[in-house]
Amino acid sequence: MRPYLPALILRALIIVFFLGILTPLAAIANDLGQHHRSLKNTKSKLRLGGLIEVSAIDDDNESSGDSSSIDLATIELALEADINNYTKARLHLLWEENNTEPAEVDEATITFTLTHKVELTAGKTYLPFGVFHSHFITDPQTHALGEIREHALLLKYRATYFLFSAAIYDGEIDEHSDSNEINYVASIIVTPREWLEFGLSYNSDLADSDIEFTHAHRLDSSLEETVSGTGAFINLMHKQWGLNLEYLGANKGFNAADLDTDGDGKGDRPRAFNIELAYAATELISIAARLEGNKDFFDRPKRQYGACVTLALFKNVSASLEYLHGEYDAGAERNIISTQLAIKF
């Protein structure tokens, strides 16, 4: 099968990138040896942070049925430690209503600073596929389709105007023909001006996303064929205004045996987009509008739009009110109103 061209390019970039850190690693090893005594006396710096979210939702949904709830929606605790000048650790615990029972280790990583521009992270972490900027309570459909968290090796290179990231990981779902497949993710984010940011990302196996949407996940089996995914985004900022545009999706259709939600005998090719326009009316009030949609992502509304207002009650304390109207492929509609009280520390 002819390799997908962006995959070949990104593979070459990843190889060059990883080879390029060998020299900095050797230099750091030598430096560590010279400063071993001073490092033994260095005290770790600890930082503790967290998030608590309480939400109320009323969903008038013709597709999945009406529902309403008041929930303690999210609890997060994050601990970061600067072990020494070259090493830091991060532990992130997460509890989400109807998603994590009990609380789980969301992230646990060790990061080495190889040079002032290069970092290497090892552990369980979110991979750089998609950016998912949002001003809403409800995550965009791009987030649902593309977010991926794995045990991985992640390398980052920062320069004046761009950030390049590359990661390798062993995903949960493989092809029948390759049960030891190693997957990879790569991204580049460019910030040429303060008001402009854009980027591209690539995932060698979209089925590894956290939503677990293929038949292979439900049957605990393997894929007939892996399908890669691509993401792209642009963020524009001007004074109190901000515009976020993002696309993320499969580069081709899945084999019908792996994903055929509508049962037409043809493999689905899930894709999603999200457009948000935000306005900071005052230092305390922000307003945002959203238009999002998808193709072949059938459990989500095909088109959805709405607005969200967020009020900063105090420092690190906010309240939000959101309304979304969605339209499904089969003609069903939904109207959902959400409120949220969030505290960060």
C-alpha positions as CSV (number, residue, x, y, z in Angstrom):
1,M,0.0,0.0,0.0
2,R,1.4,3.4,-0.9
3,P,2.3,5.4,2.2
4,Y,0.5,8.6,2.9
5,L,2.8,11.5,1.9
6,P,2.5,13.6,5.1
7,A,3.3,10.4,7.1
8,L,6.5,10.0,5.2
9,I,7.5,13.6,5.8
10,L,6.7,13.5,9.5
11,R,8.5,10.2,9.9
12,A,11.6,11.8,8.4
13,L,11.3,14.8,10.7
14,I,10.9,12.7,13.8
15,I,14.0,10.6,12.9
16,V,16.1,13.7,12.3
17,F,14.7,15.3,15.5
18,F,15.5,12.4,17.8
19,L,19.0,12.0,16.3
20,G,19.6,15.7,16.8
21,I,19.3,15.4,20.6
22,L,22.1,12.9,21.0
23,T,24.8,15.6,21.3
24,P,22.8,17.7,23.8
25,L,22.3,14.6,25.9
26,A,26.0,13.8,26.0
27,A,26.7,17.4,27.0
28,I,24.2,17.3,29.8
29,A,25.5,14.0,31.1
30,N,29.0,15.6,31.3
31,D,27.6,18.7,33.0
32,L,25.6,16.6,35.5
33,G,28.8,14.8,36.5
34,Q,30.6,18.0,37.1
35,H,27.8,19.4,39.2
36,H,26.8,16.2,41.1
37,R,27.7,17.6,44.5
38,S,25.8,20.8,44.1
39,L,22.7,19.0,42.8
40,K,22.6,16.8,45.9
41,N,22.0,19.9,48.0
42,T,19.3,21.4,45.7
43,K,15.9,21.4,47.3
44,S,12.9,20.4,45.2
45,K,10.3,23.1,44.5
46,L,6.7,21.9,44.8
47,R,3.6,23.4,43.3
48,L,0.1,22.3,44.0
49,G,-2.9,23.2,41.9
50,G,-6.5,22.1,41.4
51,L,-9.9,22.6,39.8
52,I,-13.5,22.0,41.1
53,E,-16.4,22.3,38.7
54,V,-20.1,22.0,39.6
55,S,-22.6,22.0,36.7
56,A,-26.3,21.9,36.0
57,I,-27.5,20.6,32.6
58,D,-31.0,20.4,30.9
59,D,-30.8,18.5,27.6
60,D,-34.0,18.4,25.5
61,N,-32.7,15.8,23.0
62,E,-34.9,14.0,20.4
63,S,-32.1,11.6,19.5
64,S,-30.9,10.1,22.8
65,G,-33.8,11.3,25.1
66,D,-34.3,14.2,27.5
67,S,-32.1,14.5,30.6
68,S,-31.3,16.9,33.4
69,S,-28.8,16.8,36.2
70,I,-26.9,18.8,38.9
71,D,-23.5,17.3,39.4
72,L,-20.1,17.8,41.0
73,A,-18.7,17.4,37.5
74,T,-14.9,17.6,37.8
75,I,-12.2,17.4,40.5
76,E,-8.6,17.8,39.5
77,L,-5.4,17.9,41.6
78,A,-2.0,18.5,40.0
79,L,1.4,18.3,41.8
80,E,4.6,19.6,40.1
81,A,8.1,19.3,41.4
82,D,11.3,20.8,40.2
83,I,13.7,18.0,41.1
84,N,16.8,19.9,39.9
85,N,17.9,22.2,37.2
86,Y,17.3,19.5,34.5
87,T,14.5,17.4,35.9
88,K,10.9,18.0,36.9
89,A,8.0,15.7,37.7
90,R,4.2,16.1,37.3
91,L,1.3,14.1,38.8
92,H,-2.3,14.9,37.8
93,L,-5.3,13.2,39.4
94,L,-8.7,13.5,37.8
95,W,-12.3,12.6,38.8
96,E,-15.2,13.2,36.4
97,E,-18.8,12.4,36.9
98,N,-19.9,9.2,35.0
99,N,-16.4,8.9,33.5
100,T,-13.8,8.1,36.1
101,E,-14.9,5.9,39.0
102,P,-12.9,6.2,41.2
103,A,-10.4,9.0,40.6
104,E,-7.6,8.1,38.1
105,V,-4.1,9.1,37.4
106,D,-4.7,11.4,34.4
107,E,-1.0,12.3,33.9
108,A,2.2,11.2,35.4
109,T,5.4,12.3,33.8
110,I,9.1,13.0,34.2
111,T,10.6,15.8,32.0
112,F,14.2,16.4,31.3
113,T,15.5,19.7,30.0
114,L,18.1,18.8,27.4
115,T,18.9,22.3,26.3
116,H,17.1,25.6,26.8
117,K,15.1,24.7,23.7
118,V,14.6,21.0,24.0
119,E,12.6,18.9,26.5
120,L,12.1,15.1,26.7
121,T,9.0,13.8,28.6
122,A,8.4,10.2,29.5
123,G,5.2,8.8,31.1
124,K,1.4,9.0,30.8
125,T,0.5,12.2,29.1
126,Y,-1.7,13.9,26.5
127,L,-0.2,13.9,23.0
128,P,0.1,16.9,20.7
129,F,-2.7,16.1,18.3
130,G,-5.2,19.0,18.1
131,V,-5.3,22.1,20.3
132,F,-9.0,22.3,21.2
133,H,-9.2,26.0,22.2
134,S,-12.6,26.8,23.6
135,H,-14.6,29.3,25.6
136,F,-17.5,27.0,26.3
137,I,-18.5,24.6,29.1
138,T,-19.1,21.8,26.6
139,D,-16.0,20.5,24.8
140,P,-16.0,20.9,21.0
141,Q,-16.5,17.9,18.8
142,T,-12.9,18.1,17.6
143,H,-11.8,17.4,21.2
144,A,-14.1,14.4,21.4
145,L,-12.8,12.9,18.2
146,G,-9.1,13.7,18.6
147,E,-7.9,13.8,22.2
148,I,-5.4,11.1,22.9
149,R,-3.6,10.2,26.2
150,E,-1.0,7.4,26.2
151,H,2.1,6.2,27.8
152,A,4.7,7.8,25.5
153,L,8.0,9.5,24.9
154,L,7.4,13.1,23.9
155,L,10.1,15.5,22.6
156,K,9.6,19.2,22.3
157,Y,11.7,21.8,20.5
158,R,10.9,25.5,21.1
159,A,12.2,28.3,19.0
160,T,11.4,32.0,18.7
161,Y,8.3,31.6,16.5
162,F,7.4,27.9,16.6
163,L,7.1,24.8,18.8
164,F,7.7,21.3,17.2
165,S,6.6,18.2,19.1
166,A,7.0,14.5,18.3
167,A,5.9,11.5,20.3
168,I,6.0,7.7,20.0
169,Y,3.6,5.4,21.9
170,D,2.3,1.9,21.8
171,G,-1.5,2.3,21.2
172,E,-4.2,-0.1,22.5
173,I,-5.6,-0.9,19.0
174,D,-3.3,-2.5,16.3
175,E,-3.8,-4.0,12.9
176,H,-4.3,-7.8,12.6
177,S,-1.1,-8.0,10.7
178,D,1.0,-6.0,13.2
179,S,0.3,-6.6,16.9
180,N,3.5,-4.8,17.9
181,E,2.9,-1.6,16.0
182,I,4.5,1.6,17.4
183,N,2.5,4.7,16.7
184,Y,3.5,8.3,16.6
185,V,2.2,11.9,16.8
186,A,3.8,15.0,15.5
187,S,2.8,18.7,15.5
188,I,4.1,22.1,14.7
189,I,2.7,25.4,16.1
190,V,3.8,28.7,14.6
191,T,3.4,32.1,16.3
192,P,4.8,34.7,13.9
193,R,2.9,37.6,15.6
194,E,1.3,38.2,18.9
195,W,-2.2,38.2,17.3
196,L,-1.6,35.1,15.1
197,E,-1.1,31.4,15.9
198,F,-1.6,28.4,13.6
199,G,-0.5,24.8,13.4
200,L,-0.7,21.3,12.0
201,S,-0.7,17.9,13.7
202,Y,-0.6,14.3,12.6
203,N,-1.6,11.0,14.4
204,S,-0.5,7.7,12.7
205,D,-3.6,5.9,14.2
206,L,-6.8,7.9,14.8
207,A,-8.5,4.9,16.4
208,D,-6.2,5.4,19.5
209,S,-8.2,8.6,20.5
210,D,-9.7,8.4,24.0
211,I,-13.3,8.2,22.7
212,E,-12.7,4.6,21.5
213,F,-15.1,4.8,18.6
214,T,-14.3,1.8,16.4
215,H,-15.8,-1.7,16.4
216,A,-12.4,-3.0,17.5
217,H,-12.8,-1.2,20.9
218,R,-16.3,-2.6,21.5
219,L,-15.2,-6.1,20.5
220,D,-11.8,-5.9,22.2
221,S,-10.1,-7.0,18.9
222,S,-7.8,-5.5,16.3
223,L,-8.3,-3.3,13.2
224,E,-8.4,-4.5,9.7
225,E,-6.4,-1.4,8.8
226,T,-5.2,1.6,10.7
227,V,-6.2,5.1,9.6
228,S,-4.2,8.2,10.3
229,G,-5.6,11.6,11.2
230,T,-4.7,15.2,10.6
231,G,-5.5,18.4,12.5
232,A,-5.1,22.1,11.6
233,F,-6.0,25.3,13.5
234,I,-5.8,29.1,13.3
235,N,-6.2,31.5,16.3
236,L,-6.5,35.2,15.6
237,M,-6.6,37.9,18.3
238,H,-7.3,41.6,18.1
239,K,-7.8,43.7,21.3
240,Q,-10.8,42.2,23.0
241,W,-11.7,39.8,20.1
242,G,-10.5,36.3,19.5
243,L,-11.3,33.9,16.7
244,N,-10.5,30.2,16.9
245,L,-10.9,27.8,13.9
246,E,-10.0,24.1,14.0
247,Y,-10.4,21.0,11.8
248,L,-9.5,17.4,12.8
249,G,-10.3,14.2,11.1
250,A,-9.4,10.9,9.4
251,N,-7.3,11.0,6.3
252,K,-9.3,8.3,4.6
253,G,-12.3,6.1,5.4
254,F,-12.0,3.2,7.8
255,N,-12.5,-0.4,6.7
256,A,-16.3,-1.1,7.0
257,A,-15.4,-4.0,9.4
258,D,-13.8,-1.4,11.7
259,L,-16.2,1.5,11.5
260,D,-19.6,1.6,9.8
261,T,-22.0,3.3,12.1
262,D,-24.7,4.0,9.6
263,G,-24.6,0.4,8.2
264,D,-24.3,1.4,4.6
265,G,-21.5,-1.1,3.9
266,K,-18.9,1.7,3.4
267,G,-16.3,2.6,6.0
268,D,-16.9,5.9,7.9
269,R,-14.4,8.7,7.7
270,P,-15.1,10.8,10.8
271,R,-14.1,14.5,10.6
272,A,-15.1,17.5,12.7
273,F,-14.6,21.3,12.8
274,N,-15.1,24.0,15.4
275,I,-15.3,27.8,15.0
276,E,-15.5,30.1,18.0
277,L,-15.7,33.9,18.2
278,A,-15.0,35.4,21.6
279,Y,-15.3,38.9,23.0
280,A,-14.1,40.2,26.3
281,A,-16.8,42.8,27.1
282,T,-15.1,43.8,30.3
283,E,-12.4,42.5,32.6
284,L,-15.2,40.4,34.3
285,I,-17.5,39.3,31.4
286,S,-16.7,37.4,28.3
287,I,-19.1,36.3,25.5
288,A,-18.5,33.6,23.0
289,A,-20.3,32.1,20.0
290,R,-19.7,28.6,18.4
291,L,-20.5,26.9,15.2
292,E,-19.3,23.3,14.9
293,G,-20.1,20.2,12.8
294,N,-18.9,16.9,11.6
295,K,-19.1,14.2,8.9
296,D,-19.5,10.5,9.8
297,F,-19.4,11.2,13.6
298,F,-22.9,9.9,14.1
299,D,-23.4,10.0,17.8
300,R,-22.9,13.8,17.7
301,P,-25.1,16.5,16.2
302,K,-24.1,17.0,12.5
303,R,-24.4,20.8,13.1
304,Q,-24.4,22.6,16.4
305,Y,-24.3,26.3,17.4
306,G,-24.8,28.4,20.4
307,A,-23.4,31.0,22.8
308,C,-21.7,31.1,26.2
309,V,-21.3,33.9,28.8
310,T,-18.7,33.7,31.5
311,L,-18.6,36.0,34.6
312,A,-15.5,36.2,36.8
313,L,-16.9,36.4,40.3
314,F,-13.6,36.6,42.1
315,K,-10.0,35.8,41.3
316,N,-9.9,32.2,40.0
317,V,-13.7,31.8,40.5
318,S,-16.1,31.9,37.5
319,A,-19.7,31.2,36.6
320,S,-20.8,30.3,33.0
321,L,-24.1,30.0,31.2
322,E,-24.2,28.1,27.9
323,Y,-26.9,27.3,25.2
324,L,-26.4,25.0,22.3
325,H,-28.8,23.9,19.5
326,G,-27.9,20.8,17.6
327,E,-29.2,19.0,14.5
328,Y,-28.5,15.3,13.9
329,D,-28.2,13.5,10.5
330,A,-31.6,11.8,10.9
331,G,-33.4,15.1,11.5
332,A,-33.6,15.0,15.3
333,E,-32.7,18.1,17.2
334,R,-31.4,19.0,20.6
335,N,-31.5,22.1,22.8
336,I,-29.1,22.0,25.8
337,I,-28.7,24.6,28.5
338,S,-25.7,24.3,30.8
339,T,-24.4,26.3,33.8
340,Q,-21.1,25.8,35.6
341,L,-19.4,27.2,38.7
342,A,-15.6,26.7,38.6
343,I,-12.9,27.3,41.1
344,K,-9.1,27.1,40.3
345,F,-6.3,27.1,42.9
